[in-house]
Amino acid sequence: MRKTLAILAALAVLPAGVAFADDDCRVPMVDWQPREAVSRLAADKGWIVRRIKIDDGCYEVDGHDAAGRAIEAKIHPGTLQVIDLEYEEDDHGGDRGRVPAGR
């Protein structure tokens, strides 16, 4: 019983986002930026866009960065903030890397 109370007390002091973090975007469609804004964001970053789709309620951009590396970027639909950026494996067996948001 004490162990259960200690765990519940620890969870109570954690911010809700930490305890139940996920990578889904929960934004009403009325608050979404248009796809054209996502295209402009990508162009400003030097990305060549192959496809823009919606995944888990977020925009997802597949394409290449300015250096020609294949990327997959998850974009917040309301703020256009880059939530996640992954470098995809290249044709030569290169490593797949992930860049934390904000870098």
N, C-alpha and C positions, 0 to 999 in steps of 0.2 A: 504493500500500500504506500509506504513512504517513497519507494522508488518511482511509482506512478505519479505521485504528487510532485516529486522533484522534476520529472520530465515535463509534466504539464506546466509547472512554474517556469521552467526554462523556455518552453515554447511561447508562453504568454509574453515574455519580454522581447522576443525576436520580432522584428518588423514582419508584417504579413507577407511582403514580397520575398523575403528571404526564406520563410518557411514553405511557401508554396510557389516558388519561382517557376515560370515557364517561358517559352520563347514565342508564344502566340501574341498577336496584336489584337487588342480588343477596342476597336474604334468603330463607332457607327458610320455606315457608308456615307451619310450626309457630311461627315467631317473629313472625308478622304481628299487628298490632293489628286488631281487628274494624272493619268498616265504620261501626258506630255510633260508634266513637272518632273516626273521620275526620269524621263528621257533627257531633260535639260540637266538634271543633277548628274546623271551618268556622263554626259558630254563635258560638263564642267570638271569632272574628275579624270577626264581623258579615257573613259571606258568606251569600248565598242560593244554595243548591245546586240546580242543575238536574239534574246527573248525577254519579255517582261511578263510575269505571271503572278497570280495570287496564291500564296501558300500559308496556311495557318492564320489567315486574316492579315497577312503582311504582303507587301510587294516583294517579289524575288526577281532579281536581275541576273540573267546568265549572259556571259560575254567574255571579253578580254580587257585587261587593263592596258595602260599606255605602253608597258613593256612587252605586251603580247601574251602575258600569262592568262590562262583560263581562270575566270572567277565566277563565284556565285555570291551575291550580296543580298542580304535581307534588309529591307527598308521599311521603316515605320510609315504607314500610309497617311497619318495626319501631320507629322512633323518633318517627314522625309529624312529623318536621322538614320544613319547606317547602324543597324542593330548588330549585324554579324557579317563578316567578310571572310570567305574561304577561297583559297587558291586551289584549284582542281589539279589533279595529276596530269602531267603533260604526256605527250606521245612517246617520250623517251624514258619513261619510268621515274620521273621526278617525284619528289615528295609532295604530298598534299598538306597545305598549311592553313592555319586559321589565325586571323588577326582579330584581337578583341576590339569591340566597338570603341570608337573614339580615337583610333590610331590610323 
